[in-house]
Amino acid sequence: MFNADLHCHSNVSDGTLTPMAVAERAKANGVDIWALTDHDEINGIAAARAAAAALDLRYVSGVEISITWANQTIHIVGLQIDETNPQLLQGLATTRGGRERRAREMATQLAAVGIPGAFEGALKHVGNPDLISRTHFARYLVEIGRCVDTSEVFRNFLTEGNPGYVPHRWATLEQSVRWIRGAGGLAVVAHPGRYKLSSLAFGAFFDEFKQLGGSAIEVITGSHTPDQYGYYVKVAVDYGFLASRGSDFHSPTESRVDLGGLPPLPDNVTPIWHDW
């Protein structure tokens, strides 16, 4: 099996390991081709590329862009990007803007339910202050014993209808695909099974994504159940999308699937790496 892992995170965004440590873990786990896809940030790419070269691990530059579509946050991965592209850099900088304001509002809500100091606590878990996120708050709530793990946090806090949830207006789908394609990359819908969209809405989303020049969807991902693998194989075939594969690894102790630990793509889809 060709072991491609094209979706994971370092401490440049909301992972816990450095880009070098993620590269070393990918190599140790038998990954053949690897992409670091930090959230709205490309500052880990140089270190990731250098580490991969030293390990004789094939590397693909990547990013994961947060977008808002139908009032939901959806993630679009860009692969094979030129991380020096000015439009991409400006777009990512704009997307990162507003995270501190949002984080302070989250902390205010948590203080109102008896959890003071959450902003400062979350910052202790942040590698890049520009990218403070719900994950960093979740780690703080585990640290102080409010929840046993981050899964419990997201069941009770930081999600819609619960304390600490503050929506944010991210990039648009059109912007994300334009930035990725303008940087020479391929746009990929990350873990589509995670989004709470109706079948009708999903159809509209995939239609728009394809019309904008989107290339692929993640079929095999750490965020999907085995039942969802087959469903998104059918989506890929029906829409003519290439298929991607990625663990969405964040941490040795938090992630559902380790780097390189996914099953292979089925034979009836075309891998995104088929012509690389």
Beta strands, then each sheet from edge to edge (+ up, - down):
strand 1: 4-5
strand 2: 33-36
strand 3: 58-69
strand 4: 72-79
strand 5: 186-189
strand 6: 216-221
strand 7: 242-246
sheet 1: 1+ 2+ 3+ 4- 5+ 6+ 7+
end
